Amino acid sequence: MILALMEPSGLIERGGPLVWVLLGLAFVGSVCVVERLFFFHRARINVGDLLVGLAPHVRRRSFAEALHEAARAPGPVARVAHAALLRYYLGRADLRDVVQEAGQLEVPRIEKNIRVILGVALLTPLVGMLGTLVGMLETFQKVSEQGGFSGPAELSAGVFTALITSVLGLTVAVPMYLFYLYFLGRAKRLVHRIERAGIEMVHLIADAREEEQFAPFRGEVMAGRKPANAKPDPAT
């Protein structure tokens, strides 16, 4: 009898209608987990490699090539770098605001479905406990209808059936909560990478523009500077 109860058909038949609710929550959570796995896999990018690839184009002021390079890279980090390159002509402070706004727009995409996974992890034990209490009430109601005369086998079978929903709820909740903690850590690390890439892009663009502005002045200074060991002109 125990093996029959542990089969899927036995769980659905004896667990009651709340088993369908638990299976629905498990399906929703599984879909969200798969979606987040694909998202973080595509968003995985090395910020250092991205900046190393964009730095030569920015220093040469080849912003079209830098934009093309940033557009080819996947993920929110590359999109923030692309937003900074689109407005390379702004000042350092304005460019910092642009990068911050672009990063804030990426946060909802990063946190998408993570709260749904947490909700599934929190709801399934409660639904399972509710199913257990309903099953226990039905069991004791049957015992009272029989005048309080019920064998241990019938009573244990009723209690076991009532506990099915709690077992199923915890079976769904534990991995869902672990996935929630995993995705929460990945989201925080990705937001940190976005902030780092944005700060580096602001400094890279602003420094390249300032170097170009002061290059003629530095050239005049270097041209007018005489070597220390130069000999005076005898004609003078």
N, C-alpha and C positions, 0 to 999 in steps of 0.2 A: 504493500500500500504506500509506503514511503517513497519507493522509487517511482510509482505512478504519479504521486503528488509533485515530485521534482521535475517531471517532464513538462515541456511548455504547455501541452494541452491540459495537463492536470493543474498547472498553476492558474490558467485562465478559467478552467471550469470550477475549481474549488476556491479560488481566491476572491471571487466576487467581481463586481463591475469596477472597483477601484484598481484592479490589475490593469485594465485598459488605460486608465488615467496614467498609471506609472509607466506603461509601455509607450504611451504618447509622449510623456516628458522625456523618457530615455531617447526616443527618436529625435525629438527637437534638440536635445543636448548633443547627440552624436553628430547631427548635421552642422551645428555651430562649431563643434570641435574640429571637424574636417575642414570647414571653411577657414578657421583661424590657422590651422596648420599650413594650408596652401598660402594664405596671406603672408605669414611670417617667413615662409620659405622663399617667396618671391621678393620680400622686402629685405632679405639678408644681403647686406652690401658692406664692404670694407670702406669706412670713411676715409682712411688714409690713402687708399688706392684711388678713390674718386678725386680727392684734392690734388694728388700728384698728377693725375691725368688732366685736370683743369688748369693747374697753375701755369704751365708754359703758354697756353692760349691767352690767359688773362694778362700775363706779363707782356706778351706781344700785342696786347689789345686786339686780339682776334676773337671778339666776342661771339661772332657767328659760329665759329668752330667750337667754342666753348659751350654755346647753347645746344649745338647738335650733339656734342659729347654728353651733356647732362640729360638731354632728352632720350638718348639711347639707354641710359642706365635706369633700371627699374627701382621702384620703391619710393617712399616718402622723403628719404634723405636727398635723393637726386631731384625730386620736385622742388624742394626748398632751395637747393642750389640753383635750379633753373629760374626760380622766381627772383633770386638775387641778381642773376646775370641779365635778366630782362630789364632791370632798372639800375644798370651799372653807373649811369650818369648822376645818380643821387649822391648826396653827401653821406658821410659816415653815419650820422645819427639817423637820417631818414632811411638809409639802407638797412640799419639795424631794426627799425620798426617794420620794414617790409618783411624781413626774414622772420621776425617774431610773429607777425600775422600769418605768414605762410605756414609756420610750424603749428600755430593754434588750429588752423584749418585741417591739419593732418591728424590731430589728436582724436576726433570722433571716428575716423577710419581705423585708427589703431585700436581703440577701445570697443569697436563694434563687436557685438555678440558675447563679449566677455561677461557682462552682467547677466546675460541670459543663461550662460553656463553656471554662474553663481546661483541664480534663481532656481535652476533645476536641482543643483546640489542641496539647496536649502528646503525646497518643497517636497522632494521625494521622501525623505524620512517622515515628514509630517503626514503626508498622504498614507504612507505605510502604517504609521501608528494609528491613524484614523481607521484604516481597514482592519487592523488588529482589534481595536476596541469594538467596532461593529460586529466582527466575527465572534468575539467573546460574548457580546450581548445576545447574539443569535444562539450561541451554544447553550448559555444558561437559560434562555427562554425555552429551548427545547427540553432541557432537563426539568424545568418547572412544569411544563405541559405534561410530562410523564409522571408527575407526582413526586419528583425528586428521586425517582429510582432510575438510575442510569449506570451502566457498567463502566469500569475504568477504560476499556478499549474505546467505547464511544466518546467518552469525555476527552481522552487524549487525542483522538482523531479530530474532534472539534477544535481543541486548542491549537493543534498543529496547523489546521486549515486557517485559523485566525492569524497565526504568526507568519503566514506566507507573504502577506503584503509588507510586513515590516522587514523581512529578509530581502525581498525584492527592492524595497525602497532604499535600504542601506547599500545593496549591491550596486545600485545606480548612483547613489550620492557620493560614495567614497571616490571612485575614479573621476567623477565630474568635479569634485572639489580639488583634487590633485591637478587636473587640467586647468582649473581656474587659477591656482597658484602659479602654475607654469606660464600661462599666457600673461598673467599680471606682471611677472618678472620680465618676460620678453618685451612687453609694452613699455615698461619703465626704461629698459635698456635702449629701446628704439627711440624713445623721446629724448634720451640723453644724447644719442648719436645725432639726432636732428639739431639739437641745440649746439652741439659741437661743430657740426658742418656749417650751420648758419653763421656762427661767430667767425669761423675760419674764412668763410667766403667774404664776409664784410671786410675783414682785415686785408684779405688778398686783393680785392677789387680796389679798396681805398688806397692801399699802399702802392699798387701799380699806377693808379692815377696820379698820386702825389710824386712818385718818382719821375713820371713824364713831365710834370709841371716844373720840377726843380732841376731837371737834367740840363737845360740850356744854361742856367745860372752856374751850376757846378762845372759845366764845360768852360765857361768864361773864366772862372776862378782858376781852374787847372791850367788854362792856356796862359793866363797872366802871371802864373807863379813861376819864378826862375829857379833853376836847380841851385842847390846850396854851394856846389863846387864850381859854378860857372865863373870864367875869367872875365874881367872887364874888357871892353872893346878898346884897343889901343888908339883908334881914330878919335875917340872922345877924350 
